[in-house]
Amino acid sequence: MSEPAEFIDESLQYESSWERAEDHERRYGPHLEYYGASVGAVRGTIRNAERRYPGLGHDDVTALASELWSRPVFERRLSAVVLLQSAVELLRHSDLTRIEGFLRSAQVPELVDPLAVDVVGHLLLRLTGQDAVRARVVLDRWASADDAWLRRSAVLAHLPAFRAGTGDDASFRRTVRLISGAQQGRVVEVEEALVLVRESEAL
């Protein structure tokens, strides 16, 4: 384990609580492990890590996120999400492949949704030219994927643009059509996301 990953892991375990770990397991299910650290502790740990290891570049951040995600511990994976949220300005369209792997294995909205909205959605807001085109190709593939969490993410990635008043109706309708054509496309996880985006369109 790298030094930053070890620092984060040890900090999360220091903030652990068996009562909170049991509560997390009841809420999110037994398919993940839980230290029992609070969301506030996760965010504080990432802030401390960024101060302790200043100047992390793109490759450092993405490698650290993958390292944290590599173990199926909820708090480690949430810390990877928070790290990517804080470093979204460093991310590139090519990072969507790595993020897709995270989304496929996330399995709970508490990990999927911030990745889709705060990381992918905000990345899309600042991409231009061919990078934006390539990113949209990836989102189209997610919309027609057999994985419900990817389809949910393809929808939620539109949310930041609509909240900012720059949403693309045609692009969103294309996403909906692709989802509708996918096998078992309109499941509850996806329908919830569609409602959220449509509500933001109406604001």
Residue pairs with C-beta under 8 A, 6 or more apart in sequence:
1 9
1 67
2 63
2 64
2 67
3 53
4 49
4 52
4 53
4 56
4 60
4 64
5 64
5 67
5 68
7 48
7 49
7 52
7 53
8 45
8 46
8 49
8 68
8 76
8 79
9 68
9 76
11 41
11 45
11 48
11 49
12 35
12 37
12 41
12 42
12 45
12 75
12 76
12 79
13 35
13 37
15 35
15 37
15 38
15 41
15 45
16 35
16 36
16 37
17 36
17 37
17 38
18 36
19 36
20 34
20 36
20 37
20 38
21 34
21 35
21 36
22 34
22 36
23 36
24 34
24 36
24 74
25 32
25 34
28 34
28 74
28 108
28 110
29 107
29 108
31 72
31 107
32 72
32 73
32 74
32 77
32 107
32 108
33 71
33 72
33 73
33 74
34 73
34 74
34 75
35 73
35 74
35 75
35 76
36 75
37 45
37 75
39 78
41 75
42 75
42 78
42 79
42 82
43 82
45 79
46 79
46 82
46 83
46 86
49 83
50 56
50 86
53 60
56 64
56 87
57 90
58 87
58 90
58 91
58 92
61 83
61 84
61 87
61 90
62 91
62 95
62 98
64 80
64 83
65 80
65 83
65 84
65 98
65 102
66 80
66 98
68 76
68 77
68 79
68 80
68 83
69 76
69 77
69 80
69 102
69 105
72 105
74 108
74 110
74 111
77 102
77 106
77 111
78 110
78 111
80 102
81 102
81 111
81 114
81 115
81 118
81 119
82 114
84 91
84 99
84 115
84 119
85 114
85 118
85 119
88 118
88 119
88 122
88 123
89 126
91 119
91 123
92 131
93 123
93 127
93 131
93 132
93 134
93 135
93 138
95 123
96 120
96 123
96 135
96 138
97 138
99 115
99 119
99 120
100 138
100 142
100 150
102 111
102 115
103 112
103 115
103 116
103 142
103 147
103 149
103 150
103 153
104 147
104 149
104 150
106 112
106 115
106 149
107 149
109 152
109 189
112 149
112 152
112 153
112 156
113 152
113 156
115 153
116 152
116 153
116 154
116 155
116 156
116 157
116 159
117 156
117 157
117 159
117 160
118 160
120 139
120 153
120 156
120 157
121 156
121 157
121 158
121 159
121 160
121 161
122 160
123 135
124 132
124 135
124 136
124 139
124 157
124 160
124 161
125 160
125 161
125 164
125 166
127 135
136 171
139 154
139 157
139 175
140 154
140 174
140 175
140 178
142 150
142 151
142 153
142 154
143 150
143 151
143 154
143 155
143 174
143 175
143 178
143 179
143 182
144 151
144 178
144 179
144 181
144 182
145 151
145 154
145 182
146 182
146 183
146 184
148 184
148 187
148 189
148 190
149 189
151 179
151 182
151 185
151 187
151 189
151 190
152 189
152 190
152 192
152 193
154 175
154 178
154 179
155 175
155 176
155 179
155 190
155 193
155 194
155 196
155 197
156 193
156 196
156 197
158 167
158 168
158 171
158 172
158 175
158 197
159 196
159 197
159 200
161 167
161 168
162 172
162 197
162 200
162 201
162 203
163 200
163 203
167 200
167 201
169 201
172 197
172 201
176 194
179 185
179 186
179 190
180 186
